[in-house]
Amino acid sequence: MKELIELIRSHGVSRPVFNIGYDSKNKRIIVSADSPAHPYIPKALPGNPLSALVAANYRDNFDMDTQTFHVDEEHMLEQCKTEMHERIKTFLMHNMQTADPSRSKLYRWVNYKFIRIDVTLDVSIMLYKYICSFADTQARTYDTHRDHTNNVIALLTAMMEKHEPRK
Amino acid sequence: MGVFDDKKFDGLDWISQATEPMDSRLNEILEQLPDRLHLDFNRFLKICGSIHNLTITSAIYNIVTDTVGDHLCWEQLCALCTCFAFEVEGDSIALDFEKQQITGSIYIVKTATTIDEKHLESILGVEGMNMMLSIDLSVNEAMDRCNEIMSMLGRCEDSIKTRSAYKKRVALLRRVRDLFRSNEWNIKDTVLADKVGGWIASYIIDGNLAALSNFCRLKVMTHKGQAIYSMEEV
């Protein structure tokens, strides 16, 4: 989690300058509050999937009290958590060797209960980085990465058995 | 009789008496407002409140409050806004919080020195009618007083008979609205017209006899058949 937060905080912010337009028909001055004139363009560190994830979910908000932009850390953190969780689920959907992975116990556990355990974020980060190292952008792997695929499934299964002991 | 004299009308020159122009407080307010006002950074933010679009209405509302200190209802504000427009100079206008300035220039410009008379006629009596919205006829005495007013207004015979407070109230509001839309009483002063609704509301709600007296006086003056500019109030 520390790594994720550091990545989020490493980004800058947009300059607080807004373009003003004029709508003569409706007698209105339009301030482009959602799109500053000099927006900050986040850049990912090369070869770092977590950095790319953070950059893709970058958001800053304008604070009228301080008249400056601030990185919306909370939003970015939540979005990253959600996307990592979705990536893990998609990975299972594409790579579990069952007829309908969505009906498997493991998938259902990952879908509903995985996010509630304490160490979820750290595990998610680790799994996300691992999956990105051998899967494509659609979380699909190929036969050459079967061992890695099995590792991920085994890890998740072990976690599931730890937190959901068999009755 | 002196109490029904229209001193303002009698004081008008013969051309004004012949043409009967509308006399409005809004034109006096308009005269007090600047012809051209530059919106610098601080004034823009003060008027805008935050980073939102700025309409001419909200701009004029702020300026009127600061300059004149008057309270205007929505319809009056809109009438005033018909005499103003934004003027923008510069190819690229931007609000810069870093430098605390606006690049380019924005002005509020007065485009007319008087409000169009048709517009004034369309908002005649509106402030008074807004006061009538607080009329509550759930009390019997209020219902009786409402019937008195409606009998004086005329064309409310069916509504007087109804025992439904809701229907009576709606009918009263509608009658007064129609009266001002056609300017049946030929009132040419907007301040006087705005008082009518207030008198009606005051009498119905509180039984204010002074308000009733003023209303009756005005009604009597309509029988003269001439434009009404002023009235001696109780």
Boltz contact constraints between the chains, C-beta under 6 A:
constraints:
  - contact:
      token1: [A, 16]
      token2: [B, 97]
      max_distance: 6.0
  - contact:
      token1: [A, 16]
      token2: [B, 98]
      max_distance: 6.0
  - contact:
      token1: [A, 17]
      token2: [B, 94]
      max_distance: 6.0
  - contact:
      token1: [A, 17]
      token2: [B, 96]
      max_distance: 6.0
  - contact:
      token1: [A, 18]
      token2: [B, 95]
      max_distance: 6.0
  - contact:
      token1: [A, 19]
      token2: [B, 94]
      max_distance: 6.0
  - contact:
      token1: [A, 20]
      token2: [B, 93]
      max_distance: 6.0
  - contact:
      token1: [A, 20]
      token2: [B, 95]
      max_distance: 6.0
  - contact:
      token1: [A, 22]
      token2: [B, 88]
      max_distance: 6.0
  - contact:
      token1: [A, 27]
      token2: [B, 56]
      max_distance: 6.0
  - contact:
      token1: [A, 28]
      token2: [B, 53]
      max_distance: 6.0
  - contact:
      token1: [A, 28]
      token2: [B, 55]
      max_distance: 6.0
  - contact:
      token1: [A, 29]
      token2: [B, 54]
      max_distance: 6.0
  - contact:
      token1: [A, 29]
      token2: [B, 86]
      max_distance: 6.0
  - contact:
      token1: [A, 30]
      token2: [B, 53]
      max_distance: 6.0
  - contact:
      token1: [A, 31]
      token2: [B, 51]
      max_distance: 6.0
  - contact:
      token1: [A, 33]
      token2: [B, 51]
      max_distance: 6.0
  - contact:
      token1: [A, 37]
      token2: [B, 94]
      max_distance: 6.0
  - contact:
      token1: [A, 64]
      token2: [B, 50]
      max_distance: 6.0
  - contact:
      token1: [A, 67]
      token2: [B, 97]
      max_distance: 6.0
